[in-house]
Amino acid sequence: MDILFQDSDIIVCIKPPRVLSTDEPGGMPELVRQALGDEHADVRTVHRLDRVVSGLMVLARNPKAASNLSAQIREGHFGKDYFAVVHGDSLPSTGTLTDLLYRDKARRMTFVAQAPGKGVQEAVLHYRVRESAQGLCFVQVELVTGRTHQIRVQFSSRGYPLVGERKYATLKDDCDIALWSCRLSFNHPTSGEKMEFSAMPPAAYPWSSF
């Protein structure tokens, strides 16, 4: 477990791919407890990354910190940026993607809805293309809303599926999905100090193409 910062309230670390964010066997809280050497440590998930997604996560170490961070997320004071690599090199250099998304819980998939309705939520993100190469675009994404599978669905629905995407595209990429939590910003739950963390993705395909 790669831990970037820890104190009595929070722990900031790198989530590996194919690990659940939630507190269950093999999930991030359990892995963090193992890294701390305390199987009874209070470690709480306050935001999630998809199982296949990796990168920065912050976890709370007590109920007060968890409540404070959760409130920052609800109120829009918690910043989340991602790196992604998408198929296609004709993506406009910058843009805002806005959709109505519907989550099908039975199928565990998210879909673009054509009209408002029950269970339909607005999804908004900003992006900019950092580099293009070999028919791919390396994109930085700022989430405005945090819907399940939002980045994956919004890009795939426009014909720019993420490299390694298997749920929302029929691709044959031999790699993990190219979606990385690269920056987190929030106020420390006790001191109120502005905290910001960043991390680069691993030097593996497709990141190594840029």
Secondary structure as a PSIPRED ss2 file (coil, helix, strand):
# PSIPRED VFORMAT (PSIPRED V4.0)

   1 M C   1.000  0.000  0.000
   2 D C   1.000  0.000  0.000
   3 I E   0.000  0.000  1.000
   4 L E   0.000  0.000  1.000
   5 F E   0.000  0.000  1.000
   6 Q E   0.000  0.000  1.000
   7 D C   1.000  0.000  0.000
   8 S C   1.000  0.000  0.000
   9 D C   1.000  0.000  0.000
  10 I E   0.000  0.000  1.000
  11 I E   0.000  0.000  1.000
  12 V E   0.000  0.000  1.000
  13 C E   0.000  0.000  1.000
  14 I E   0.000  0.000  1.000
  15 K E   0.000  0.000  1.000
  16 P C   1.000  0.000  0.000
  17 P C   1.000  0.000  0.000
  18 R C   1.000  0.000  0.000
  19 V C   1.000  0.000  0.000
  20 L C   1.000  0.000  0.000
  21 S C   1.000  0.000  0.000
  22 T C   1.000  0.000  0.000
  23 D C   1.000  0.000  0.000
  24 E C   1.000  0.000  0.000
  25 P C   1.000  0.000  0.000
  26 G C   1.000  0.000  0.000
  27 G C   1.000  0.000  0.000
  28 M H   0.000  1.000  0.000
  29 P H   0.000  1.000  0.000
  30 E H   0.000  1.000  0.000
  31 L H   0.000  1.000  0.000
  32 V H   0.000  1.000  0.000
  33 R H   0.000  1.000  0.000
  34 Q H   0.000  1.000  0.000
  35 A H   0.000  1.000  0.000
  36 L H   0.000  1.000  0.000
  37 G C   1.000  0.000  0.000
  38 D C   1.000  0.000  0.000
  39 E C   1.000  0.000  0.000
  40 H C   1.000  0.000  0.000
  41 A C   1.000  0.000  0.000
  42 D C   1.000  0.000  0.000
  43 V C   1.000  0.000  0.000
  44 R E   0.000  0.000  1.000
  45 T E   0.000  0.000  1.000
  46 V C   1.000  0.000  0.000
  47 H C   1.000  0.000  0.000
  48 R C   1.000  0.000  0.000
  49 L C   1.000  0.000  0.000
  50 D C   1.000  0.000  0.000
  51 R C   1.000  0.000  0.000
  52 V C   1.000  0.000  0.000
  53 V C   1.000  0.000  0.000
  54 S E   0.000  0.000  1.000
  55 G E   0.000  0.000  1.000
  56 L E   0.000  0.000  1.000
  57 M E   0.000  0.000  1.000
  58 V E   0.000  0.000  1.000
  59 L E   0.000  0.000  1.000
  60 A E   0.000  0.000  1.000
  61 R C   1.000  0.000  0.000
  62 N C   1.000  0.000  0.000
  63 P H   0.000  1.000  0.000
  64 K H   0.000  1.000  0.000
  65 A H   0.000  1.000  0.000
  66 A H   0.000  1.000  0.000
  67 S H   0.000  1.000  0.000
  68 N H   0.000  1.000  0.000
  69 L H   0.000  1.000  0.000
  70 S H   0.000  1.000  0.000
  71 A H   0.000  1.000  0.000
  72 Q H   0.000  1.000  0.000
  73 I H   0.000  1.000  0.000
  74 R H   0.000  1.000  0.000
  75 E C   1.000  0.000  0.000
  76 G C   1.000  0.000  0.000
  77 H C   1.000  0.000  0.000
  78 F C   1.000  0.000  0.000
  79 G E   0.000  0.000  1.000
  80 K E   0.000  0.000  1.000
  81 D E   0.000  0.000  1.000
  82 Y E   0.000  0.000  1.000
  83 F E   0.000  0.000  1.000
  84 A E   0.000  0.000  1.000
  85 V E   0.000  0.000  1.000
  86 V E   0.000  0.000  1.000
  87 H E   0.000  0.000  1.000
  88 G C   1.000  0.000  0.000
  89 D C   1.000  0.000  0.000
  90 S C   1.000  0.000  0.000
  91 L C   1.000  0.000  0.000
  92 P C   1.000  0.000  0.000
  93 S C   1.000  0.000  0.000
  94 T E   0.000  0.000  1.000
  95 G E   0.000  0.000  1.000
  96 T E   0.000  0.000  1.000
  97 L E   0.000  0.000  1.000
  98 T E   0.000  0.000  1.000
  99 D E   0.000  0.000  1.000
 100 L E   0.000  0.000  1.000
 101 L E   0.000  0.000  1.000
 102 Y E   0.000  0.000  1.000
 103 R E   0.000  0.000  1.000
 104 D E   0.000  0.000  1.000
 105 K C   1.000  0.000  0.000
 106 A C   1.000  0.000  0.000
 107 R C   1.000  0.000  0.000
 108 R C   1.000  0.000  0.000
 109 M E   0.000  0.000  1.000
 110 T E   0.000  0.000  1.000
 111 F E   0.000  0.000  1.000
 112 V E   0.000  0.000  1.000
 113 A E   0.000  0.000  1.000
 114 Q C   1.000  0.000  0.000
 115 A C   1.000  0.000  0.000
 116 P C   1.000  0.000  0.000
 117 G C   1.000  0.000  0.000
 118 K C   1.000  0.000  0.000
 119 G C   1.000  0.000  0.000
 120 V E   0.000  0.000  1.000
 121 Q E   0.000  0.000  1.000
 122 E E   0.000  0.000  1.000
 123 A E   0.000  0.000  1.000
 124 V E   0.000  0.000  1.000
 125 L E   0.000  0.000  1.000
 126 H E   0.000  0.000  1.000
 127 Y E   0.000  0.000  1.000
 128 R E   0.000  0.000  1.000
 129 V E   0.000  0.000  1.000
 130 R E   0.000  0.000  1.000
 131 E E   0.000  0.000  1.000
 132 S E   0.000  0.000  1.000
 133 A E   0.000  0.000  1.000
 134 Q C   1.000  0.000  0.000
 135 G C   1.000  0.000  0.000
 136 L E   0.000  0.000  1.000
 137 C E   0.000  0.000  1.000
 138 F E   0.000  0.000  1.000
 139 V E   0.000  0.000  1.000
 140 Q E   0.000  0.000  1.000
 141 V E   0.000  0.000  1.000
 142 E E   0.000  0.000  1.000
 143 L E   0.000  0.000  1.000
 144 V C   1.000  0.000  0.000
 145 T C   1.000  0.000  0.000
 146 G C   1.000  0.000  0.000
 147 R C   1.000  0.000  0.000
 148 T C   1.000  0.000  0.000
 149 H C   1.000  0.000  0.000
 150 Q H   0.000  1.000  0.000
 151 I H   0.000  1.000  0.000
 152 R H   0.000  1.000  0.000
 153 V H   0.000  1.000  0.000
 154 Q H   0.000  1.000  0.000
 155 F H   0.000  1.000  0.000
 156 S H   0.000  1.000  0.000
 157 S C   1.000  0.000  0.000
 158 R C   1.000  0.000  0.000
 159 G C   1.000  0.000  0.000
 160 Y C   1.000  0.000  0.000
 161 P C   1.000  0.000  0.000
 162 L E   0.000  0.000  1.000
 163 V C   1.000  0.000  0.000
 164 G C   1.000  0.000  0.000
 165 E C   1.000  0.000  0.000
 166 R C   1.000  0.000  0.000
 167 K C   1.000  0.000  0.000
 168 Y C   1.000  0.000  0.000
 169 A C   1.000  0.000  0.000
 170 T C   1.000  0.000  0.000
 171 L C   1.000  0.000  0.000
 172 K C   1.000  0.000  0.000
 173 D C   1.000  0.000  0.000
 174 D C   1.000  0.000  0.000
 175 C C   1.000  0.000  0.000
 176 D C   1.000  0.000  0.000
 177 I C   1.000  0.000  0.000
 178 A C   1.000  0.000  0.000
 179 L E   0.000  0.000  1.000
 180 W E   0.000  0.000  1.000
 181 S E   0.000  0.000  1.000
 182 C E   0.000  0.000  1.000
 183 R E   0.000  0.000  1.000
 184 L E   0.000  0.000  1.000
 185 S E   0.000  0.000  1.000
 186 F E   0.000  0.000  1.000
 187 N E   0.000  0.000  1.000
 188 H C   1.000  0.000  0.000
 189 P C   1.000  0.000  0.000
 190 T C   1.000  0.000  0.000
 191 S C   1.000  0.000  0.000
 192 G C   1.000  0.000  0.000
 193 E C   1.000  0.000  0.000
 194 K E   0.000  0.000  1.000
 195 M E   0.000  0.000  1.000
 196 E E   0.000  0.000  1.000
 197 F E   0.000  0.000  1.000
 198 S E   0.000  0.000  1.000
 199 A C   1.000  0.000  0.000
 200 M C   1.000  0.000  0.000
 201 P C   1.000  0.000  0.000
 202 P C   1.000  0.000  0.000
 203 A C   1.000  0.000  0.000
 204 A C   1.000  0.000  0.000
 205 Y C   1.000  0.000  0.000
 206 P C   1.000  0.000  0.000
 207 W H   0.000  1.000  0.000
 208 S H   0.000  1.000  0.000
 209 S H   0.000  1.000  0.000
 210 F C   1.000  0.000  0.000
